[in-house]
Amino acid sequence: MPHYGKEDPRFLHARKSRSIIMTRNRGFISEMRSNYQIVPFTADRLGAAVELFICSYRREQEESPLLPSEAIDNAERVCDAMKPLLSNPGVAVLKDSQMVAFMLSGYRFPFKGQKAIIVPEYCHASILPDTRELYQIMYMRLASEWVRDHIHLHIIGHFAHNSILWESLYQLGFGAIIAEALRDLSRVQGANTKDIVEETDIERLVNISIEDSRYYRDAPIFIVKETEADERRAILESSIREGNAYFAFYGSDGADAYLGVGESASGTLKEGFLLRDTCTTQIKNAFVKPHIRGKGIGKSLLQRAVDWSIEHGYNRLFVEFETANYFGGNFWRRHFTPYLYFSMRYIDNTI
């Protein structure tokens, strides 16, 4: 950055320009506030918030027709998910006494060595042409409170086809980290399942589960997962108890690839919330060792997951994946269509 002396005309011009920008920003916010009223989100606005979210969900469903209608037909589910969050910081935007946008803070949790907070997809919505500006103001209000509480990782879940919101978040410094995606149960082109077996002996999957977890620590993902054998064994055993199935491809030294599949989001609100109890299956785990990638093993495992889903009466298949996952992410994008992203912004933790 150039350094000018205080009497340098370039310094005076820069200071004047910065003053103009600040004045314009204040004028912009004042103008927005003259058209809209920004107020704290309170329990009496819950019903209106759910209606706004359902409108947003309908728009995404038009672009992602595989999305089920459960969130529309059973709005109480969304309401019940928001109720425990009402004591968290939140804002509502009013126009002529009617709520036209809102954002409610979600859960706090440790992530990447920092304090993080998430705004789930059902905790924000806007229906006006001024969506971009309204989200800027709502985030500005809430971000200041989060940072005061020393929360420096901010995560927002947002629908994949809301391009205005996507651009707004990008301009605010957010980048995608997680995608949730769907596919129908049509056949996976090029799959050959003759060498894929269903595995019920957990011990035969422990080593590849460990290698799977270690993979996430490498570039460009950099996510720490548990790699101890006892922990991986316990996770696999718990998964089997929940009714999930595992399929594997074996080489001379044991399992070279595996995939787990089961009912979507059973027992958790952390992923696939909108798909709970909607006759949807989920890819729980999947990993193919480097030396056999590109040979169709992944497609064959996916086909077995599709077959299992059909055999058990499900209607669609869901996967959640890290957008930075070069090998896995590119595979899932070829066979699934994202409907939801989680984007994150990192704030300097010295503030």
Secondary structure, DSSP 8 states (H G I E B T S, - for coil): -----TTSHHHHHHHHHHHHHHHHHHHHHHHHHHHSEEEE--GGGHHHHHHHHHHHHHHHHHH-TTS-SHHHHTHHHHHHHHGGGTTS-EEEEEETTEEEEEEE---EEEETTEEEEEE-GGGEEE-STTHHHHHHHHHHHHHHHHHHTT--EEEEEEETT-HHHHHHHHHTT-EEEEEEEEE-S---TT---TTEEE---GGGGHHHHHHHHHHTTSTTT-------HHHHHHHHHHHHHTT-EEEEEEETTEEEEEEEEEETTTT-SSS-GGGTTSSEEEEEEEEE-GGGTTSSHHHHHHHHHHHHHHHTT--EEEEEEETT-HHHHHHHHHH-EEEEEEEEEE--TT-
